[in-house]
Amino acid sequence: MTKTSILPNAIQLPAGKIKSERLIPWFAPRKQSGFFGVKSGKIHPHGLLVELEKPLSAEDLLKMVQEHHKVSLSKKEAVALLEKYITALQTFKAGNILFIHYSKTGEFSIDKVAESPPIEQNRF
């Protein structure tokens, strides 16, 4: 079982505002880019990779999603996709800004947009 101690949170660019929304890839991508917000189900173009308090497995992530949304894939397919996602995240480090892109077949690739987030604007 693959686990991760890092996971993207939504970030608004260029403002640098970080949201407390965990991000995963779309199970059935309708768009050519963007992460899926676990709670809201909204598209988020960018994610800030953050350290987790405790490591999460693909099954843990699937349970989080299922609390808020119906998953169109079988459990086996969903877990396989999330394990691939977790493995892809391990090539980056906490603080990196990530972007996800999908091919026409539904495969995804993750790219680093920046080493670290911009300083949050309009904070005070």
Sequence and secondary structure as in RCSB ss.txt:
>XXXX:A:sequence
MTKTSILPNAIQLPAGKIKSERLIPWFAPRKQSGFFGVKSGKIHPHGLLVELEKPLSAEDLLKMVQEHHKVSLSK
KEAVALLEKYITALQTFKAGNILFIHYSKTGEFSIDKVAESPPIEQNRF
>XXXX:A:secstr
  EEEEEEEEEETTTTEEEEEEEE  SS  SSB EEETTT  EESEEEEEEEEEEEEHHHHHHHHHTTS  SS H
HHHHHHHHHHHHHHTTS TT EEEEEE TTS EEEEEEESS    SS  
